[in-house]
């Protein structure tokens, strides 16, 4: 099924169903919110690339109500849901509609950005566009700033297809066939990178990198901008 981010009905469906068939997402978001809550420095801004419907901000503000977020998304339908969800935090959450494929043309509010994150969004961009995003984040973050990235990574049917399928069926309590599992990924026409390429791309943008959590085709990586 093709993702229809500009369709309000699809956006609301996704908002309600995003965690149902993807338990990896729920676990990694829990880790992400915990890390941000621990690391956030009062008085700084957090940049969210692909804020979507604001689910993560809702969790974050419950933990750190003083945090300030700038969220960017290309979809008006998703931003409308975020605005609805985060009504109580209008003063602390700036929503910007902008295509991440041309992020270098986006003007952010002037602030010190100590943290940035993106959740399962950048794989929608081409490799070159993803690399441009990495450079933008590296330029935006203050020295010592941290970029937390959760995203799909590329996996191929051979030679580990049967293992990948078994893991997916275990996670989702489903009985997908190997062809169905990989065909669903292909139909999305996305551009996930192999993990090694993802880490290399972040390094080339100027980050020191580490993979914090990897489960099947969902990686949670961190990039730290050198302090000097």
C-alpha positions in Angstrom: 0.0 0.0 0.0 1.4 3.4 -1.0 1.6 5.9 1.8 -0.7 8.9 1.2 0.6 11.5 3.6 -1.4 14.4 2.2 -4.7 12.5 2.5 -6.4 13.5 5.8 -8.1 10.1 6.0 -4.9 8.2 5.5 -3.1 10.4 8.0 -5.7 9.7 10.7 -5.6 6.0 9.9 -1.8 6.0 10.2 -2.0 7.9 13.5 -4.3 5.3 15.0 -2.6 2.2 13.5 1.1 3.0 13.3 2.1 0.9 16.3 -0.3 -2.1 15.7 1.8 -4.0 13.1 5.2 -2.6 14.1 6.1 -3.4 17.7 9.7 -2.4 16.9 8.5 1.2 16.5 6.9 1.2 19.9 10.0 -0.1 21.7 12.4 2.3 19.9 10.1 5.3 20.6 10.1 4.4 24.2 13.9 4.4 24.2 14.0 7.6 22.3 11.8 9.5 24.6 13.7 8.2 27.6 17.0 9.4 26.1 15.7 12.8 25.2 14.2 13.3 28.6 17.6 12.4 30.2 19.7 14.5 27.9 17.6 17.6 27.3 19.2 20.8 28.5 16.6 23.5 29.7 16.7 26.6 27.5 17.7 24.8 24.3 15.6 23.7 21.4 14.9 20.2 20.0 14.5 19.7 16.2 12.2 16.9 15.0 12.5 16.0 11.3 9.2 14.4 10.3 7.1 15.3 13.3 4.0 13.7 11.8 1.1 13.7 14.1 3.1 14.7 17.2 2.9 11.4 19.0 6.5 11.6 20.2 6.1 15.2 21.5 3.0 14.1 23.5 5.1 11.6 25.3 8.1 13.9 25.7 6.1 16.8 27.1 4.6 14.4 29.7 8.2 13.7 30.8 9.8 17.1 30.3 7.1 19.7 30.1 9.6 22.5 29.9 11.2 21.2 26.6 10.9 23.3 23.4 10.5 21.6 20.0 10.6 22.7 16.4 8.9 20.1 14.2 9.1 19.9 10.5 6.9 17.9 8.2 5.8 18.0 4.5 2.3 16.8 5.2 -0.4 19.4 6.1 -2.7 16.6 7.1 -0.2 15.2 9.6 0.6 18.7 10.9 -3.1 19.3 11.5 -3.2 16.2 13.7 -0.1 17.4 15.6 -1.6 20.8 16.2 -4.8 19.1 17.5 -2.8 16.7 19.7 -0.5 19.3 21.1 -2.9 22.1 21.8 -1.8 22.4 25.4 1.8 23.0 24.3 1.4 25.7 21.6 4.0 27.9 23.1 6.6 25.1 23.2 6.1 23.5 19.9 6.6 25.3 16.6 5.2 23.4 13.6 6.7 24.1 10.1 5.4 22.7 6.8 8.4 22.0 4.6 9.6 19.2 2.4 12.7 17.5 4.0 14.0 16.9 0.4 14.8 20.6 0.3 15.6 21.1 4.0 18.5 23.3 3.3 16.0 25.9 2.1 14.1 25.9 5.5 14.6 28.7 7.9 14.5 27.6 11.6 13.7 29.8 14.6 16.9 31.3 15.9 17.9 29.2 18.9 20.5 26.8 20.3 19.7 23.3 19.0 21.2 20.7 21.4 19.2 17.7 20.2 17.7 16.6 16.9 15.8 13.4 16.0 13.9 11.8 13.2 11.8 8.7 13.4 11.2 6.4 10.4 11.0 9.4 8.0 14.3 9.9 6.1 14.1 6.6 4.2 11.3 8.3 2.1 14.1 10.5 0.6 16.7 9.6 -2.0 20.2 8.8 -0.8 21.5 12.2 -1.9 18.6 14.0 -0.1 19.3 12.0 3.1 22.9 13.0 3.0 21.9 16.7 2.6 19.7 16.3 5.7 22.6 14.9 7.6 24.7 17.9 6.7 21.9 20.3 7.6 21.5 18.8 11.0 25.3 18.8 11.6 25.3 22.5 10.7 22.3 23.3 12.9 23.3 21.5 16.1 25.5 23.3 18.6 28.9 21.8 19.3 28.4 18.6 21.3 24.8 18.3 20.0 23.2 14.9 19.4 21.3 13.6 16.5 19.1 10.5 17.3 17.8 8.7 14.2 15.4 5.8 14.0 14.9 4.5 10.5 14.4 1.6 8.2 17.6 0.0 6.9 17.9 -2.1 3.8 17.6 -5.8 4.1 17.8 -8.2 1.1 16.1 -11.6 0.6 19.3 -13.4 0.1 20.8 -15.1 1.9 19.0 -14.2 5.2 15.4 -14.0 3.9 14.1 -17.0 5.8 15.6 -15.6 9.1 14.2 -12.1 8.5 10.8 -13.5 7.8 10.8 -15.7 10.9 11.8 -12.8 13.1 9.1 -10.6 11.6 6.4 -13.3 12.1 7.6 -13.7 15.7 7.4 -10.0 16.4 4.0 -9.5 14.8 2.4 -12.9 15.6 1.6 -13.2 11.9 2.2 -15.8 9.2 3.5 -13.7 6.3 5.2 -15.5 3.5 8.7 -14.4 2.4 7.4 -13.1 -0.9 4.7 -11.1 0.8 7.1 -9.6 3.4 9.6 -8.3 0.9 7.0 -7.3 -1.7 5.4 -5.0 0.8 8.7 -3.3 1.4 9.3 -3.0 -2.3 5.9 -1.5 -3.0 6.7 1.5 -0.7 9.4 2.7 -3.2 11.5 4.0 -0.4 15.3 4.4 -0.1 16.5 2.7 3.1 20.3 2.5 3.3 22.2 -0.5 4.6 23.2 0.1 8.1 26.9 0.5 7.2 26.1 3.1 4.6 23.8 5.0 7.0 26.6 5.2 9.6 29.1 6.2 6.9 26.8 9.0 5.7 26.5 10.4 9.1 30.3 10.3 9.6 30.8 12.1 6.3 28.4 14.8 7.5 30.7 15.3 10.5 29.2 13.1 13.2 30.7 10.5 15.5 28.3 7.6 15.3 27.1 4.5 17.0 24.2 2.1 16.5 22.3 2.0 19.8 19.6 -0.5 18.9 19.0 -2.7 15.9 16.0 -5.0 15.4 15.6 -6.6 12.0 15.2 -3.7 9.6 14.8 -0.9 12.1 17.9 0.8 13.3 18.4 3.4 16.1 21.6 5.3 15.6 23.2 8.3 17.3 25.4 11.0 15.8 27.3 13.4 18.1 28.7 16.6 16.7 32.3 17.1 18.0 32.5 19.7 20.7 35.3 21.5 18.8 
